[in-house]
Amino acid sequence: GHRSQWDLMYIELLKYKESYGNCNVPPRYGPDPFLATWVRFQPNLDTQKYPQRKQMLDSIDFPWNLKEIKEIEVEEHSKLS
């Protein structure tokens, strides 16, 4: 069938998680910069309209508050400076 853009991005996130063990895509993720943007947009997901998408993200331990991701960014910056 026809996959939506969301489904395609979810599959990319699954691949990322298989490689790295989490969903914390860094903001300048070279192989797929759009994935990093997409991940940051997911906490705005309309979970009433798309309960299935929420379940799919829950099933891979998606960090809904994204605080974890932000902390990783801060860590990366402090390593660079």
C-alpha positions, 0 to 999 in steps of 0.5 A: 500500500501507499506509505505516508511520509510519517510511516517512512520517517518512523522506519528511518527512526527504527533503523536509527534505534537499531544502530544506536539503541535509542531515539535521540537523533542528534540535531546535525545527524549527517545521514538524515538531517530531516530525521532529526527535525522530524523527531523534534516535531513528534511531541507536537503529534496530535495523539487524539487524531493519531493514537496509533502513531503514539503507540508506535512511538511508545513501542520504541521508548520514544522520549516524549519530553525530549529533555533527554535529547536536549541534555545530549545536545548540551553534552555534545556542545561541552565536549566541543568547546 
